[in-house]
């Protein structure tokens, strides 16, 4: 079993995730960002499933081996990204930019059935939007037209590519310097 070598002021082991790239050197996903804990990255290296692209200055040791922790890894086999994204609350919020589709509020988000379930509306990509709690209550069992609440963007089933593009608007809080060549956000790193 390998153990991470850490000095007295070192971050916890979970603080060294590896950015996971597809075989074409693009992230598997932007939001959430495709990262693996350092233990999974090291395991994948030994299973010859990934190539190490960049490393942290930290090492892990076993009785017979020492290696630097990978900070960026690339899959050896390309993973197809064309599959349709799952219909989940998170993906609906991501499609809608984490904002209410009636007023633009970003807090207290809920699902809203555009055509209410009481009127035969189904829980599908084409009938669900992100809505803040107050707007959802105000609309109630009416259609947006009946409630006088126009929808900012009509609901639709996004492609995986569209969700990836939407995710690029929300960079994570932690980005290691070695990741920046593979990510495409307009961001500034803290000193």
ABEGO torsion letter per residue (X at the ends): XBBBBBBAABBBAAABBBBBBBAAGBBABAOBBBBBBAAAAAAAAAAGABBBABBBABBBBBAABBBBBBABBBBABBBBAABBBBBBAAAAAAAAGGBBAAAGBABGBBBBBABBAAAGBBBBAAABBBBBAAAAAAAEABBAAAAGBBBABBBBBBBAAAAAAAAAABBBABBBAAAAAABBBBBBBBX
